[in-house]
Amino acid sequence: MSHKERPTFYRQELNKTIWEVPERYQALSPVGSGAYGSVCSSYDVKSGLKMAVKKLSRPFQSIIHAKRTYRELRLLKHMKHENVS
């Protein structure tokens, strides 16, 4: 059985919001925001690809928010798309 290392995180403030992301995602740049959160573009140093990172606003504020969060994660897990990993 292989041992996976836990990622180390760093903090960065963008548009008055603190982002705490794994160190592999660098050069965060705001892309947009909506009712459920914000999105930044980033450079993934591990894969060498440009990625999007989404930060959800209050994902567990209520049972409704928690269900929406779970549903989105479940859908993303099953997507087969070059921009989703």
Summary of the structure (lengths in Angstrom):
residues: 85
radius of gyration: 14.2
end to end distance: 23.7
largest distance: 42.3
contacts: 167
relative contact order: 0.13
helix: 19%
strand: 44%
